[in-house]
Amino acid sequence: MTRKRSGGVSRRRVVLAAAAVLLAAGTASAGWFGLGGSSDTGQVFTGIVEGVAVGGYDPVAYFTQGRPVEGSAQITAEYRGATWRFASEANRETFLAEPEKYAPAYGGYCSWAVAQGKLAKGDPKNWDIVDGRLYLNYSDDIQSRWRKDIPGFIGKAQANWPGLAAGN
């Protein structure tokens, strides 16, 4: 894959420099920069379909159609080291405009497992959207456990994720 870079300083360097300055000044929210308790750091789980996020399902469709929809191998995007598939060009464009909004929490790993301090695959057929965020779980049984205390498990997962993400 060839990556195109625009001239000058990369966006990542600008964001990192701004984060460092604001953190040093004590005014930045670590979550806003994808640091600390954010679920938008670390690698993306791609173990169901090698190199492909969300097992090849379209992450935007969970929000727009309310169900998992398989993406097309012909309609893809690269984000956070993984290939993401989409059911339509419109969904791909929607994702690219705000990938952090549509990418599953914890890189698509099982949210309940992350709350337990472990990594396990997230199954795209075991999902919930909570407060505008997509969460995947390992199985029907694990999803049932997850649903018994979603806010509690999210709190635990947010605390555990930085250490787990760093180990990926």
C-alpha positions in Angstrom: 0.0 0.0 0.0 1.3 3.4 -0.9 0.6 6.3 1.5 0.5 9.8 0.2 1.9 12.5 2.4 1.3 16.2 1.9 4.2 18.5 2.1 5.3 20.0 5.4 4.6 18.7 8.9 2.3 15.7 9.3 -1.0 15.9 11.0 0.1 13.4 13.6 3.1 15.5 14.5 1.0 18.6 14.9 -1.5 16.7 17.1 1.3 15.2 19.2 3.0 18.5 19.7 -0.3 20.2 20.6 -1.1 17.4 23.1 2.4 17.7 24.7 2.0 21.5 25.1 -1.5 21.4 26.5 -0.7 18.4 28.8 2.3 20.3 30.1 0.1 23.3 30.7 -2.4 21.1 32.5 -5.3 22.1 30.3 -5.8 19.2 28.0 -8.2 16.4 28.4 -6.3 13.1 27.9 -9.4 11.4 26.5 -9.8 14.1 23.8 -6.3 13.3 22.4 -6.9 9.5 22.5 -4.6 9.1 25.4 -5.3 7.8 28.9 -8.7 6.3 29.2 -9.7 6.6 25.5 -10.9 3.6 23.7 -9.4 4.9 20.4 -5.8 3.9 21.0 -3.9 0.6 20.5 -4.3 -1.9 17.6 -7.5 -3.0 16.0 -8.6 -6.6 16.3 -8.4 -8.2 12.9 -8.3 -11.9 13.9 -11.6 -13.0 12.3 -10.7 -11.9 8.8 -6.9 -11.4 8.6 -6.0 -7.7 8.5 -9.7 -6.7 8.3 -11.5 -4.8 11.2 -14.9 -5.8 12.5 -14.7 -9.2 10.8 -15.4 -7.5 7.5 -18.6 -5.9 8.6 -19.4 -2.2 7.9 -19.1 -0.2 11.1 -21.3 2.6 9.9 -24.2 0.2 9.2 -24.6 -0.5 12.9 -25.6 3.1 13.3 -27.6 3.7 10.1 -29.3 0.3 9.7 -29.3 -0.9 13.3 -27.7 -4.3 12.4 -24.5 -5.8 11.2 -24.1 -5.6 7.5 -21.2 -7.3 5.6 -18.9 -4.9 3.9 -17.5 -5.3 0.4 -13.9 -6.2 -0.3 -14.1 -3.6 -3.1 -15.1 -0.7 -0.8 -12.4 -0.3 1.8 -10.4 2.2 3.8 -7.3 2.0 5.9 -7.5 3.2 9.5 -5.3 2.5 12.5 -3.4 -0.3 10.8 -6.4 -2.3 9.6 -8.6 -2.5 6.5 -12.2 -1.5 7.0 -14.9 -2.8 4.7 -18.1 -0.9 3.8 -21.4 -1.9 2.2 -21.5 1.4 0.2 -19.3 4.3 -0.9 -21.5 6.6 1.2 -20.7 4.6 4.3 -17.0 4.7 3.6 -17.1 8.5 3.2 -19.1 8.8 6.4 -16.6 6.7 8.2 -13.6 8.6 6.8 -15.1 11.9 7.9 -15.3 10.7 11.6 -13.7 7.3 12.0 -13.5 7.6 15.8 -17.2 7.9 15.9 -17.8 4.6 14.0 -14.9 2.4 14.9 -15.8 0.1 17.8 -14.5 0.8 21.3 -11.3 -0.9 22.4 -10.2 -1.6 18.8 -13.0 -4.1 18.3 -11.8 -6.4 21.1 -14.5 -7.8 23.4 -15.6 -5.0 25.7 -16.5 -7.3 28.6 -13.0 -9.0 28.4 -11.3 -5.6 28.4 -13.3 -4.8 31.6 -11.8 -8.0 33.1 -8.3 -6.8 32.1 -8.0 -9.3 29.2 -8.1 -9.3 25.4 -10.5 -11.5 23.5 -12.0 -11.3 20.0 -15.0 -9.1 19.5 -17.7 -10.8 17.4 -19.4 -8.4 15.0 -22.7 -10.2 15.6 -22.6 -9.5 19.4 -22.8 -5.7 19.6 -24.4 -2.8 21.3 -24.4 0.9 20.7 -24.2 2.8 24.1 -24.2 6.6 24.2 -23.3 6.7 20.5 -20.4 4.2 20.8 -20.2 0.7 19.2 -19.1 -2.1 21.6 -18.5 -5.7 20.5 -18.5 -8.8 22.7 -17.1 -12.3 22.3 -20.4 -14.3 22.3 -24.1 -14.4 23.2 -23.2 -15.5 26.7 -20.6 -12.8 27.2 -23.0 -10.2 25.8 -25.6 -11.3 28.3 -23.1 -10.7 31.1 -22.1 -7.4 29.6 -25.7 -6.2 29.5 -26.1 -6.8 33.3 -23.9 -3.7 34.1 -22.9 -1.9 30.9 -22.0 1.4 32.7 -19.9 -0.5 35.3 -18.1 -2.6 32.6 -17.4 0.5 30.5 -15.8 2.2 33.5 -13.6 -0.8 34.2 -12.7 -1.2 30.5 -11.8 2.5 30.2 -9.4 2.0 33.2 -7.9 -1.2 31.8 -7.7 -0.3 28.1 -4.6 1.9 28.2 -2.5 -0.9 29.6 -4.0 -3.5 27.3 -3.6 -1.2 24.3 0.0 -0.6 25.1 0.7 -4.3 25.1 -0.8 -4.9 21.7 
